[in-house]
Amino acid sequence: MSFELQSYLKERKNLVEAGLQKYLPTEAGNFPKIHQAVRYSVFAGGKRLRPILLLAGYEFFRDDFERAVPFACAVEMLHTYSLIHDDLPAMDDDAFRRGMPTSHKAFGEAMAILAGDALQAEAFGLMARAGLESGFAPGIILQVILELAGGAGLSGMVAGQAADMELQGGSCSEKDLEFIHRHKTSALIRASVVMGARLAEADEDSLRALSAFGERIGLAFQIADDILDAESGKKSGKAAGSDQRKAKATYIALFGLKNSKERAEALIVDALQAVRHLGPRAEPLRALARFIVSRED
């Protein structure tokens, strides 16, 4: 029986959406604006790819993947925080994301900064609470928290964004570009897959294979984003060619469109090779890898 990716994506996304509704604070209290700002960005759309990858990493080893939903939601909270801050005037200065006004356009810069800060804190708080309540071994929870911190901080997204800002408008080598995208995009995608596997108590050989898989699909994801921005402007609901106008460091700018497409495809081939020995239970992961370079938004 062939694997039906669209059904899988819909079912797992619904689980994540329900979890986010459950775990995010409501707009109660005397000052509801911060809650409105948080929920505005979290529920502005998106495929929930990173949390779905976490669930796929978990369910390769175990069937009770619902236990991993709080951690999947934590990944999405942290990802959303990064988008809010990336859109700020001091960063990428974007007015729209996913076809909607960005957080700072809808709520002001100060509230957008606070919304991002809140989501980062809520992500780590949610993982800690879930660890206390779910019966996972404390050591596993600490490993998972460490994975997400690594994907987000000075060895992950923050380092990549800092390098991106420094190189914007200037010269960028292939080595520089690899650093930016390996950290800014790939690190969190890799962490998502590995977090799921760690929660499921994966063996070290499987963790290494899934880490390599996650890193490669993360790089392919960023190249696909660059291609979408150059070709159609569908990336995150932004105007076509926004990266080019800002002189951003992209695969398209450095290698051209044709070579970028070939590079993305080669990375997916490498990712699939990394998990070739994992058997049919890894088919959701393989299908998600192929989806990354075939998506149209």
PyMOL commands that set and color helices and strands:
alter all, ss='L'
color gray80, all
select helices_A, chain A and resi 5-23+33-42+49-59+65-86+103-107+109-134+138-152+157-167+174-199+204-231+235-237+242-245+251-255+257-274+276-278+280-294
alter helices_A, ss='H'
color red, helices_A
select strands_A, chain A and resi 96-97+100-101
alter strands_A, ss='S'
color yellow, strands_A
deselect
rebuild
show_as cartoon
